[in-house]
Structure formats: C-alpha cells, structure tokens
Amino acid sequence: MKIILIYITHENVEQAKKVAEHLLEKRLIACVNYNQA
C-alpha cells in the first residue's frame, strides 16, 4: 500500500471541516488532522 500525504490550507476551520467531511464520505481519504496556525 502506498501512503500519500496531502496538505491543504483553508481560511477557516468550518470550511476545512466541510472539505474533509466530503472527502471522507467519498472514501477519497482515510483520516484528517486539523492544525491551526
């Protein structure tokens, strides 16, 4: 199995959560980590 790390930035946490939930529902990603600067 190949592991790929994708780093995406968003203006706010709510927007990031929407994108993450969509990708999780479509099974395009396996997990999410949120990091605020």
Biopython code that builds the backbone (N, CA, C, O; Angstrom):
import numpy as np
from Bio.PDB.StructureBuilder import StructureBuilder

atoms = [
    (1, "MET", "N", (0.846, -1.178, 0.000)),
    (1, "MET", "CA", (0.000, 0.000, 0.000)),
    (1, "MET", "C", (0.889, 1.237, 0.000)),
    (1, "MET", "O", (1.886, 1.300, 0.719)),
    (2, "LYS", "N", (0.521, 2.201, -0.800)),
    (2, "LYS", "CA", (1.262, 3.452, -0.916)),
    (2, "LYS", "C", (0.603, 4.514, -0.026)),
    (2, "LYS", "O", (-0.621, 4.647, -0.014)),
    (3, "ILE", "N", (1.413, 5.258, 0.708)),
    (3, "ILE", "CA", (0.909, 6.327, 1.568)),
    (3, "ILE", "C", (1.203, 7.665, 0.912)),
    (3, "ILE", "O", (2.320, 7.923, 0.463)),
    (4, "ILE", "N", (0.178, 8.515, 0.865)),
    (4, "ILE", "CA", (0.311, 9.847, 0.281)),
    (4, "ILE", "C", (-0.160, 10.865, 1.316)),
    (4, "ILE", "O", (-1.231, 10.707, 1.902)),
    (5, "LEU", "N", (0.631, 11.899, 1.538)),
    (5, "LEU", "CA", (0.278, 12.974, 2.455)),
    (5, "LEU", "C", (-0.127, 14.192, 1.631)),
    (5, "LEU", "O", (0.609, 14.637, 0.750)),
    (6, "ILE", "N", (-1.310, 14.722, 1.933)),
    (6, "ILE", "CA", (-1.810, 15.909, 1.235)),
    (6, "ILE", "C", (-2.003, 17.011, 2.270)),
    (6, "ILE", "O", (-2.628, 16.793, 3.308)),
    (7, "TYR", "N", (-1.470, 18.182, 1.986)),
    (7, "TYR", "CA", (-1.565, 19.332, 2.888)),
    (7, "TYR", "C", (-2.390, 20.404, 2.189)),
    (7, "TYR", "O", (-2.023, 20.875, 1.112)),
    (8, "ILE", "N", (-3.518, 20.792, 2.809)),
    (8, "ILE", "CA", (-4.416, 21.780, 2.213)),
    (8, "ILE", "C", (-4.655, 22.887, 3.231)),
    (8, "ILE", "O", (-4.865, 22.606, 4.410)),
    (9, "THR", "N", (-4.625, 24.133, 2.792)),
    (9, "THR", "CA", (-4.925, 25.258, 3.681)),
    (9, "THR", "C", (-6.304, 25.830, 3.341)),
    (9, "THR", "O", (-6.744, 25.802, 2.192)),
    (10, "HIS", "N", (-6.973, 26.353, 4.383)),
    (10, "HIS", "CA", (-8.276, 26.992, 4.222)),
    (10, "HIS", "C", (-8.318, 28.232, 5.092)),
    (10, "HIS", "O", (-7.527, 28.384, 6.023)),
    (11, "GLU", "N", (-9.256, 29.119, 4.777)),
    (11, "GLU", "CA", (-9.368, 30.371, 5.523)),
    (11, "GLU", "C", (-9.875, 30.163, 6.945)),
    (11, "GLU", "O", (-9.516, 30.921, 7.846)),
    (12, "ASN", "N", (-10.714, 29.133, 7.158)),
    (12, "ASN", "CA", (-11.253, 28.899, 8.499)),
    (12, "ASN", "C", (-11.511, 27.413, 8.713)),
    (12, "ASN", "O", (-11.524, 26.626, 7.767)),
    (13, "VAL", "N", (-11.715, 27.047, 9.973)),
    (13, "VAL", "CA", (-11.885, 25.641, 10.340)),
    (13, "VAL", "C", (-13.179, 25.070, 9.765)),
    (13, "VAL", "O", (-13.209, 23.911, 9.351)),
    (14, "GLU", "N", (-14.239, 25.860, 9.735)),
    (14, "GLU", "CA", (-15.520, 25.375, 9.220)),
    (14, "GLU", "C", (-15.394, 24.935, 7.764)),
    (14, "GLU", "O", (-15.913, 23.886, 7.381)),
    (15, "GLN", "N", (-14.715, 25.725, 6.969)),
    (15, "GLN", "CA", (-14.507, 25.391, 5.563)),
    (15, "GLN", "C", (-13.662, 24.122, 5.441)),
    (15, "GLN", "O", (-13.953, 23.258, 4.614)),
    (16, "ALA", "N", (-12.638, 24.013, 6.245)),
    (16, "ALA", "CA", (-11.775, 22.829, 6.225)),
    (16, "ALA", "C", (-12.564, 21.580, 6.601)),
    (16, "ALA", "O", (-12.376, 20.523, 5.999)),
    (17, "LYS", "N", (-13.442, 21.694, 7.588)),
    (17, "LYS", "CA", (-14.248, 20.547, 8.011)),
    (17, "LYS", "C", (-15.213, 20.103, 6.916)),
    (17, "LYS", "O", (-15.429, 18.905, 6.735)),
    (18, "LYS", "N", (-15.795, 21.049, 6.184)),
    (18, "LYS", "CA", (-16.697, 20.700, 5.078)),
    (18, "LYS", "C", (-15.965, 19.895, 4.011)),
    (18, "LYS", "O", (-16.463, 18.875, 3.534)),
    (19, "VAL", "N", (-14.791, 20.361, 3.647)),
    (19, "VAL", "CA", (-13.994, 19.665, 2.632)),
    (19, "VAL", "C", (-13.612, 18.278, 3.135)),
    (19, "VAL", "O", (-13.731, 17.293, 2.406)),
    (20, "ALA", "N", (-13.155, 18.202, 4.376)),
    (20, "ALA", "CA", (-12.733, 16.923, 4.950)),
    (20, "ALA", "C", (-13.896, 15.937, 5.008)),
    (20, "ALA", "O", (-13.731, 14.771, 4.652)),
    (21, "GLU", "N", (-15.063, 16.385, 5.450)),
    (21, "GLU", "CA", (-16.230, 15.508, 5.529)),
    (21, "GLU", "C", (-16.617, 14.982, 4.155)),
    (21, "GLU", "O", (-16.954, 13.807, 4.012)),
    (22, "HIS", "N", (-16.572, 15.835, 3.155)),
    (22, "HIS", "CA", (-16.897, 15.412, 1.790)),
    (22, "HIS", "C", (-15.919, 14.338, 1.308)),
    (22, "HIS", "O", (-16.335, 13.319, 0.758)),
    (23, "LEU", "N", (-14.630, 14.567, 1.513)),
    (23, "LEU", "CA", (-13.620, 13.604, 1.072)),
    (23, "LEU", "C", (-13.728, 12.287, 1.834)),
    (23, "LEU", "O", (-13.520, 11.219, 1.257)),
    (24, "LEU", "N", (-14.052, 12.353, 3.126)),
    (24, "LEU", "CA", (-14.240, 11.135, 3.915)),
    (24, "LEU", "C", (-15.458, 10.353, 3.435)),
    (24, "LEU", "O", (-15.399, 9.131, 3.301)),
    (25, "GLU", "N", (-16.570, 11.056, 3.174)),
    (25, "GLU", "CA", (-17.788, 10.397, 2.695)),
    (25, "GLU", "C", (-17.565, 9.698, 1.359)),
    (25, "GLU", "O", (-18.102, 8.615, 1.124)),
    (26, "LYS", "N", (-16.782, 10.309, 0.492)),
    (26, "LYS", "CA", (-16.489, 9.726, -0.827)),
    (26, "LYS", "C", (-15.387, 8.670, -0.763)),
    (26, "LYS", "O", (-15.035, 8.057, -1.771)),
    (27, "ARG", "N", (-14.850, 8.469, 0.448)),
    (27, "ARG", "CA", (-13.779, 7.495, 0.694)),
    (27, "ARG", "C", (-12.527, 7.793, -0.135)),
    (27, "ARG", "O", (-11.821, 6.887, -0.577)),
    (28, "LEU", "N", (-12.277, 9.082, -0.329)),
    (28, "LEU", "CA", (-11.078, 9.518, -1.044)),
    (28, "LEU", "C", (-9.906, 9.715, -0.089)),
    (28, "LEU", "O", (-8.748, 9.751, -0.503)),
    (29, "ILE", "N", (-10.233, 9.843, 1.210)),
    (29, "ILE", "CA", (-9.202, 9.946, 2.243)),
    (29, "ILE", "C", (-9.583, 9.026, 3.400)),
    (29, "ILE", "O", (-10.746, 8.652, 3.552)),
    (30, "ALA", "N", (-8.598, 8.668, 4.205)),
    (30, "ALA", "CA", (-8.843, 7.765, 5.330)),
    (30, "ALA", "C", (-8.889, 8.499, 6.667)),
    (30, "ALA", "O", (-9.525, 8.021, 7.607)),
    (31, "CYS", "N", (-8.225, 9.654, 6.769)),
    (31, "CYS", "CA", (-8.212, 10.384, 8.034)),
    (31, "CYS", "C", (-7.921, 11.857, 7.786)),
    (31, "CYS", "O", (-7.508, 12.259, 6.698)),
    (32, "VAL", "N", (-8.151, 12.656, 8.840)),
    (32, "VAL", "CA", (-7.958, 14.106, 8.762)),
    (32, "VAL", "C", (-7.293, 14.583, 10.048)),
    (32, "VAL", "O", (-7.606, 14.091, 11.132)),
    (33, "ASN", "N", (-6.387, 15.527, 9.929)),
    (33, "ASN", "CA", (-5.795, 16.225, 11.073)),
    (33, "ASN", "C", (-5.960, 17.715, 10.826)),
    (33, "ASN", "O", (-5.658, 18.209, 9.740)),
    (34, "TYR", "N", (-6.440, 18.431, 11.841)),
    (34, "TYR", "CA", (-6.587, 19.879, 11.742)),
    (34, "TYR", "C", (-5.471, 20.542, 12.538)),
    (34, "TYR", "O", (-5.240, 20.194, 13.697)),
    (35, "ASN", "N", (-4.785, 21.489, 11.925)),
    (35, "ASN", "CA", (-3.730, 22.251, 12.591)),
    (35, "ASN", "C", (-3.985, 23.727, 12.349)),
    (35, "ASN", "O", (-4.032, 24.175, 11.204)),
    (36, "GLN", "N", (-4.148, 24.480, 13.424)),
    (36, "GLN", "CA", (-4.363, 25.913, 13.288)),
    (36, "GLN", "C", (-3.065, 26.654, 13.553)),
    (36, "GLN", "O", (-2.314, 26.326, 14.472)),
    (37, "ALA", "N", (-2.819, 27.658, 12.728)),
    (37, "ALA", "CA", (-1.600, 28.459, 12.881)),
    (37, "ALA", "C", (-1.842, 29.607, 13.824)),
    (37, "ALA", "O", (-0.933, 30.396, 14.082)),
]
sb = StructureBuilder()
sb.init_structure("model")
sb.init_model(0)
sb.init_chain("A")
sb.init_seg("    ")
for serial, (resi, resn, name, xyz) in enumerate(atoms, 1):
    if name == "N":
        sb.init_residue(resn, " ", resi, " ")
    sb.init_atom(name, np.array(xyz, "f"), 0.0, 1.0, " ", f" {name:<3s}", serial, name[0])
structure = sb.get_structure()
